[in-house]
Amino acid sequence: MVNMIIDGKDVSAKKDTMLLEAIRGAGIAVPTLCAHESISRSGACRLCVVEIKKGNRTRIVTSCLYGVEDGLIVNTQSPRVQNVRRLVMELLLARCPESDVLRKMAREMGVEPQARYAADQDKGKCILCRSCVRVCEEVVGVSAIGLFSRGSYKEVGTPYHEKSDVCIGCGACVYVCPTGHIEMLSTGDKRKIWGRTFKMQTCDKCGKHFAPVDQLKFISKKTGVPFKNLTTCTECR
């Protein structure tokens, strides 16, 4: 175990634990958008910053990427930390002014949109956290989407905005997207996402449409389980 002091409280955590988990384990709230338990960390949103002290040196670190250390002194609400978080949130609001999630977080942090940052009108609700890209690659295993272009033109999507042949319509990217940028529409026996329309499988028992046929075929091929064994929804198994 590793012993630390977080906001004046003695905290113990297992080795190889990230600071974010140790802080939350101590009952202390830390804002974050991109840290998800199902995928690797990128530290992209920078909202989870904290101030650490080692010896006589203090610095700001991203808590979701910084591992716990014995004797570390952590401050999650210092003036430096709050200034960084406010600045990051102001920039995120300027990038995605229509995001309800960001506006709610901003209100909770006491942050208002700043006139000094011109609001973007073409970024939707995407903060480029790469969570959707990571879950598609690391969990689903198809890599149907990615980041392309550079600088202020960088965006997430399918290559060249064309319909992806490898996308299985599972919606994992929608599930991990922290701001609701990725749109998925499921109506009856159809699901639309990333410019493609997927046929939904009907449950053999209850008749409910529960998963894209392409997703079930992918699972069947990946696991060796016969497709027929996958045509029952989780509620009826």
KELO-372275 format. One record per residue: x, y, z of N, C-alpha, C in turn. Coordinates in steps of 0.1 Angstrom, whole numbers, plus 2048, in hexadecimal, padded with zeros to 3 digits. Layout:
<rs>
XYZXYZXYZ...
</rs>
This chain:
<rs>
8087F480080080080080980D8008038177FB80A8247FA80382E80380A83680B80383F81480684E80F7FB85580E7FC86380A7F386C8127F58798107EC8838167E488A80B7D788980B7CF88F8017C58998087C78A68047BF8B080B7BF8AF81A7CB8AC81F7CD8AC82E7C889F8347C489582C7BF8888317C987D82E7CC8758387D48698357CD85F82D7D385B8227CD8528187D68478147D183B8147D982F8107D382A8037DC8267F97D78217ED7E18167E87DC80D7E07E48027DA7EE8087D17FA8017D08048057C67FE8047B880380C7AF7FF80C7A17F181279F7EB8187AA7DF81F7A97E182D7A47D883279B7DA8407977D48497A27DA8557A27D585F7AC7C68617AC7C18627A07B286479F7AA85A7A77AE84E7A67A68437AD7A88447BC7B58487C07B88497CE7B08557D47AF8607CD7A886C7D17998697D37948627C978585F7C97838557D478C84C7D678B8427E178A8487EE7908547F079085B7FC7838647FE77A8637F476E86A7F576F8787F077987B7E877B8897E37788897D476F8937D176B8947C377589B7BA7788967AF78189C7A577A89C7977788A87917728A878477A8A177977489A77077B89476577189075A77589074E76D88D74277288073B77F87F73A78487473278986873978886774678D85B74D78185174E78384674877983B74877F82E74B77882675477E81A75978080F74E77981174377A80673978680872F78C81472F7978167257A381C72B7AE81C7247BA8227297B983172A7C18377327C08467357C884E72A7C385A7277CA86371E7CD8707257C58737307C78807377C488C72E7BB88A7247B889471B7B18A07207A789E72979E8A972D7A58B37377AF8AE73E7B78B67487AF8BC7537A38B775579B8BD76079E8B776E7A58AB76E7A88A477A7B58A87807BA8B377C7C78B87827C78BA7917D28B77977D48B97A67E28BE7A87E48C37B47F28C87B77F88BE7C18048BA7BD80B8B07C68188B77CB81C8B27D78298B77DD8328AB7E083E8AC7DB8488A27DE8548A97E38588A77F08638AF7F585F8BE7F68678C67F08648D47F085E8D97E285B8CF7DA8568D37CC8488D07CB8408DA7C68328D87C38308D97B48268D27AE8238D37A08158CE79E8108D27928028CE78E8048C17857FC8B77887FC8AB7807EE8A777D7ED89E7737E089976F7DE88C7777D488C7807D28817897CF8747837C88747787C58677727D086076C7DC86776A7E88617647F386076E7F28667797FD8667837FB85B78E80585278F80484879980684C7A78008457B18028487BF8108467C381584E7CD82384D7D282384E7E182B8477E882C8477F68308557FA82A85B80482E86880A8298748028218727F781D87D7EE8128857F68138927F480989C7F98018A17EE7F489F7EE7EC8A37E37E28AD7E77E08B77DF7D68C27E17CD8C27D57C08BF7D77B78BF7CC7AF8CC7CA7B18D67D37A98E27D27B18EE7D47BE8EE7D27C78F97D47C39047C97C79117CC7C491B7C27CA9187B47D69127B47DC90F7A77D49047A07CF8FA7A77C78F07A17BA8F679B7B38FE7A37A790479F7A890D7937B39157937B691D7877B891577A7BF90A77B7C19027707B48FC76B7AC8F77747A08F17717968FB76A79690777078D91176A79191575C79E91675A7A391974C7A090E7427A290274779F8F673E7908F673B7888F97447798F874277590473977B91073A77891B73277B91772378791172178B90D71478190270E77D8F97167748EE7127678F470E7628FE71675590571375690C7067629127037649196F676490F6EB7699046ED7698FA6E275C8F46E07548F16EA7478EA6E973D8F26F17398FD6EC7309066F47229006F671E8F66ED7118F06EE7108E46F671B8E06FC71B8D47047148D67127098CE7147028CF72170B8CA72C7138C072971B8BA7347268C473872C8CB72F7368D57327308E173A7248E573571E8F073C71A8ED74A7168E174C7128DC75A71F8DC76372A8D675E7368D576573B8E376873A8EC75E73F8FA76073790176B72A8FF76B7229067767279017847298F378572D8EE79173B8F37967438F778C7508FC78F75090B79074591178D74492078E74B92778274B92077775192576B74792A76174993675B74193B75174993C74474293B73874993D72B74F94B72B75C94B72576395872576395E71776196B71676197270A76F97270377997070B7879707057899646FC7819596FD78294D6F577794D6EB77994E6DF76F94D6D576993F6D475C93E6D57559316D675692A6C875A91E6C77599166BB74B9126B77489126AB73B90E6A673B90169E7478FB69C7488F069474E8E369A74F8E36A87558D86AE74B8CE6B573E8D26B47348CA6BA7368CA6C97368BD6CF7388BC6DD7458B36E074E8B26D67598AA6D77658B26DD76B8AC6E87768B26EF7838AB6EB7838A26E278E89B6DD7958936E878D88D6F17928856FC7978776F77938736EB7978666E579185A6EC78885C6F57828506FC77B8476F277484D6E976D8446DF77783C6D67828436D378C83C6CB7928306D27958336DF79B8296E879281D6EA78581F6ED77C8146EF77A80C6E377A8126D777880B6CB7848026C87908076CB79C7FF6C979F7F56D479E7FA6E17A37F16EC7987E76F178B7EB6F07817E26F677A7DB6EB7757E26E176E7DC6D67777D46CD7827DB6C978C7D46C178B7D66B27847E16AE7827E269F7897EF69A78C7F96A279280569D78B80C69177E80E69377681368877782268777B82969277C83869378A83C69878D84869579A84D69A79B85C6997A686269C7A887169B7AF87468E7AB87E6877B288267B7B28916797BA8966707BD8A466E7C68A967A7CA8B66797D38BB6837CE8C86897D48CC6947D18D969A7C38DB69D7BE8E669A7B08EA69D7A68E26947AB8DB68A7A38D46817A18C56857A88C168F7A88B369479A8AF6987968A369478989E69878888F69877E88A69E77D87C69F77287769677486B69076A86668777085A67F76885567576D84B66D77785066278084865D78A84E65378385464878786164578286963A77386B63A76D86964675F86B64875786164075D85663C75684C63475084263D74683A63874082F64074B82564374C82165075681765375180965175980164B7557F36487577EB65575F7EF65E7627E766A75A7EB6767537F667674A7FA68173F7F068273C7EC68E7327E26917257E86977257F56997197FC69E7167F96AD7217F56B471E7F16C271B7FD6CB71F8096C871C8146D07258166DC73080F6DD7398116E873F81F6E97418246DD7478326DC73D83C6E273083A6E07268426E57258416F57278356F972683370873283A70F73E83A70A74984071174B84F70E74485470474586370174086B70C74887371274487B71E73B88771C73A88B70F73289770D7268957047248896FF7198866F771A88A6E872788B6E47298906D67258866CB7288796CE72586F6C471686C6C471086D6B870286A6B76FF85C6B26F68566B86F18486B46E28486B56DC8446AB6CD8446AB6C88356A86C18306B26BC8236B16AC8246B06A781F6A569881F6A469481269E68C80A6A56877FE6A06927F469D6937F069169D7E668D6A97EC6866AB7F96886B68006826BE80868C6CB80968A6D38126936DC81A6896DD82768B6E682F6836F183568B6FD83468770983968D71483A68371C84568472884767B72484566C71984A66871584A65A71083C65570F83265E70A8256596FD8226606F581965A6E98146606EB8056626E980166E6EA7F36726DD7ED6756DB7E06716CF7D86746D17D36826C67D468A6C67D06976C07C16986C67BA6A16C27AC6A36B67AB6AD6AC7A36A96A17A16B26A37966BC6A07986C86A278D6D26987826CF69D7756D069576A6CD68A7676D768B76D6E368176A6ED6777766EF67C7826F067378D6F36707956E76787946DC67579B6D067A7A96CF6827AD6D96877BB6DA6947BC6D16967C76CA6A27C96C36AC7CE6CD6B77C66CE6C17C96D96CF7CB6D56D37C76C96E17C96C56E37C86B66EC7CF6B06EE7CF6A26F37C169D6ED7BC6926F17AF68D7007AE68B7067B96867147B968371C7B76907187BD69B71F7BB6A871E7AD6AC7137A66AB7127986AF71A78F6A671B79269A72378A69073278C69473679869874379B69C7477936A973E7936B274078C6BF74177D6BC7387786B373876A6B07457656AA74A76E6A075776B69A76376C6A47627756AD76D7786B676E76D6C17627686C576275F6D075F7506CC75B74E6C07577416BC74A73C6C17427456C77357416CC72B7426BF7237386BD71A7386B27117446B270F74A6A67067566A66F97546AC6F37486AA6E67456AF6E57466BE6F17436C56F17446D46F17536D96F375C6D06F476A6D46E77726D16DD76B6CC6D17726C76C67746D26CB7736DF6C27756EA6C77816F26BF78A6F56C47966FD6C879270B6CF79B7116D479871F6C97967296BE79D7276B379C7306AB78F7306AD7887246A677B7236AF76F7246BB7717276C47667286C375F735
</rs>
